[in-house]
Amino acid sequence: MAVYCELRWTILLSSHIMMTRVTGMLDPTLLESFLAVAQTRNFSEAGRRLGLRQSTVSQHVRKLEEAAGRRLFIRDTHSVVPTADGEAMVGFARSILDATQRAQRYFAGSEVRGRVRFGTSEDFVSSRLPELLRDFTRLHPLVDLELTVDLSASLHQMLDTGDLDLALCKRRAGDDRGRRVWRDRLAWIGTDATRIDPGQPLPLILYTPPSITRAVALEMLERAGRSWRIVCSSGSLSGLRAAALAGLGVTVHARGLMPEGLSEMPATLRLPELGDVEFVVLGAARAIRGPAAELADAILASGDRLQRRA
């Protein structure tokens, strides 16, 4: 009898511990902090996005790791990288938070309705943005979504003139407009067929003005004293990609959104460093409201889905 009671107590205790761990992993507050860190790769930036202190975000992640019994991030003084278990947790966390939000909206008895004029740079058209927009329209069937695809600089202008409510686009490091989705490195890209003669002006394939990446490329070449010539200008990413695939020259693009068939040029070419670019969501007004706010939150919550890299 004593052995049976002890065994039963051990089973109950193990079940209680397991339920406590599962409950901890289902805590939306912990999951929101975890996802913010996974997307920004930075505890301070995650705190700013959530309106929390960095120490609070760190505490949330630590509690989630304790509940999971696994390490979710590899951290050092320079980077924050999800572990394999951390990558798996991203999918679980997003599903749990999506289900929680759907339940809250259902039982609140309120539906988001209205119109949102949304602009995005072409960088995202061949990413998973269409999937994100499809999920948004299914979740908010009473919202009319109007989509504009253009250069990031043009989208900034359309926001200023009131022709857009919300945009997902680039900003240069140092610009404080908008809420950062993630930061990426700009790279010189081309193909194996691209031939660069160090003694000749660098052949460039660039967006037509206004373009943030065009401005960055020309500025950095001028600083480095490197001569250049523009062999192709296009207002579309497909045009730049076609010229690059033909081996006409090099272009500039974010590493995390590398067009298919293109790759980073070798360091042996000694092309100047281009620095970082930030992808942000920003609204026409300082305070985003209504369906535009819902779409902005959806992009921020799933920003890592938009990157090509794993």
N, C-alpha and C positions, 0 to 999 in steps of 0.2 A: 504493500500500500504506500509506504514512504517513497519507494522508488518511482511508483506511478505519479504521485503528487509532485515529486521533484522534476520528473520528465515533463509533466503537464505545465508546471511553472516555467520551465526552460523554454517550452514552445510558445507560451503566452508572452514571455519576455522578448523572445526573438521576433515575434509578430509585432509587438509594440514598437520595438526598435525599427523594424522595417517600415511600419506605417509612419513613424516619425520622420524617417528619411524621405519617404515618398511625399509626405505633406510639405516638407521643406523644399523639395524640388518643384512642387506645384505652386509655390508662393509667387504670385505675379510680380511683386516688388523686386524679389531677387532676380527673377528672369528678365525683367526690364533692364536692370543694371547690367546683367551679364550680356544681353544682346547689344546694349550701347557700347560696351567695351569691345565686344567681338567685331563690331562694325567700324569703330573709330580707331581701334588698336591703341587706345590711349585712355588711361583712367581719368585724367583731368578733363579731357574733352568730353568723355562720357558724363562726367559730373555736370559740366556746363550744359550739355544737352538736356539733362534730366532736372536741372535746378538743384543738384545735390552737391555736398562736399565730396572731394576726392576720397577722403577717409571713409565716408559712408558707402560710396560705391565699392571700395576695397572690402569693406566689411560684408556687404551683400554677396560679393563674389566668393569670399572666404566661406560664408555660411552655405552657399550653394555647393561649393566643393566638398564641404563636410557632409552635406546631405547626400551627395552623389557618391561619396567615398572615392572620388577620382580628382586628379589635378586637371583643371580645365584650361589654364594658361601657362605658358612659359614666359616669365618676366625677367628682364634685366634693365639696366639703366637706359638702354636705347630703344628697346622694342617690347611689344606685347604680342605674342603669337599664340593662337589657340592650339591646344594639343589635339590628337585624334579624337579623344573623348570630348574635347571642347567643340570641335566641328560637329560631332554627332549631337551635342546638346543644343546647338544653334537650331537645328531642325525641330527638335522636341519643344524648345522654348517658344519658337514662332507659332507652332501648332496650338500649344496651350494658350498663349496670349490671344491668338485669333479667335479661338473658341470662347474664351472668356469675354472678349469684346462683343462677339455676336450675341451671347447670352444676355449681356448687360443691355444692349440695344433692344433686344426682343422684349425683355421684361420691363424696360423703361417705357415701352410703347411709343417711342419717338423715332421718326424717320428723318434722315438728312435729305433735304431737297434743295433744288436750285440749280444754278449753272456755275461751272468753273471753266474759265478759259486758261488752258494749261499749255505752256510751251516747253519744249525740250530740245537740246542739241542733238544733232544726228548721231553723235557718239553712241547714243543709247537705243537707236532704232533696231539695231541687230542684236541687242542684248536681251535680257528678260523683262525689259520694261513693258512690252505688249502684254505679257502674262500678268504683270503687276496691275496694269490698267484694267485688264479683263476681270481680275478678282475684285478690284475696286467698284467697277460698274455693277457687278453681280451683287456685291454687298450693299450698294446704294443705288437701287434701280430708279429712284426718283431724281437722281442727279444727272443733268445734261452736261456731258463732257465735250468740250471743243478743244481739239489738239492742233498745235502749231509746231512745226519742226523748222529750226533755223540755226544760224550761228549763235554761239553764246553771247557775243557782244550785241548782236541784233536783238536777242531776247531781253537783255538788260534795257535796251532802248525802248522796247515795247512795254515793259513794265513801267518805265518812267512816264510814258505817254498814256498809260491807262488802257492799253490794248490787250493786256494779259492780267490775269489774277494771280498766277503762280507759275514759276519756272524751275526746271531742273537743268542746271547748266554749270559751266566752269566759272571760277574766279581765280585770280592770281593770288598767291600767298601774300598776306598782308592786308588784303581787302577784307573788311569786316561785315559786309552785307550778307544776309542770309544765314541759314543754319547748315553747318557742314555735314555732308553725308559721308565723305571720306576724302583723304588726301592721297595723291598719287605722284609718281615721278614722270616727267616728260622725257621722251626718248627720241633719238633719231632712228627712223625705221626705213626699211626698204626690202630688197630681196637679194639673193645670191647673184642675180643678173645685173645688179647695180654696180657700175664701175665708176670709181672716184679717183680722179687724177689729182694728187696733192699739189701739183704745179698749176692747176687750172681753177677757175672760180667754181665753187660748190654748186652743183645743179639742184635747185630747190623745187619741190612740189608743194604748193601752199594754198590755203583757203584764200578767197578774195577778201578784201577789207569790208567791214571790220572783222577781225578775227584775233582772238587772244593768243592762240598758238602761233599765228603768223607774226604778231608783234614780238612775242618772246623770242622766236627763232632769229629774226632780223636783228633784234637788240643784242642778243648774245654773240652773234657773228661779228657785229660791229665792234663790240667790246674786245673780242679776241683778235680783231684785225684780220679776219678771214674774208677773202673776197667771195662773192656769190653771184649767181644769176638765176632768175626764175624761169624754169622751163615749162611749167604748167601751173595755171591758176584755175580753181574750181570752187563753186559755192556748195558743193556736195561732197560727202565722204566717199561715195561711190566713184566720183570722178578722180579724187586723189588716189584712191586705191588702184584704179585701173592704170593710171600713169605710173604708179610705183611698181605694180606688177610687170609693167612693160620695161622696167629698168631705166626709166628716164632720169631718175634722180632720187633724192631722199626727201622724206617729209617728217613731220613732228606729230607725235601722238602720245597719249597717256598709256603707260605700260599695262595698266589693268584693263584697258579696253582695246587692245591691239587688234586691228582688222585682220580677218582671216587671210592667210597666205603671206603675211608680212612679218618681219622679225627685226629685232634691234640690230643696228649696225655695229660692227666690231670696234672695240676700243682702240685698235691699232690705227684707225683713221684719225684719232685725236681731234674729234669734233668737240666743240665747247659744251660744257655742262649746261643743261637747260633749267634745272631747278624743279620745284614742285608746282603742281596745280591742284586746286581744290574744287570738288564738285559739291554744289550747295543747292538747297531749295530756298527760294526767296519769293516773297509776295510783293504786290504793288503797294500794299500798306504795311506800316510797321507791325500792326497786330493783325494776323491772318485769322479770318473767321469763317464759319459756315462750311460748305463743301470743300473750299480751298484748304481749310485747316485740316479736314479729314484726309484729304489727299496728301498733304504735306506730312502728316503723321504716318501714313501708310508707306511713303517713300523712305522716311527716316527709319522706320521699323524694319524695312526689308532692303535697305540700301546695298547690303553685301551681295544680294542676288543679282545686282546689275553688273557686277564685275565679271569679266571673262575668266580670270584666273581662279584657281581653286582656293 
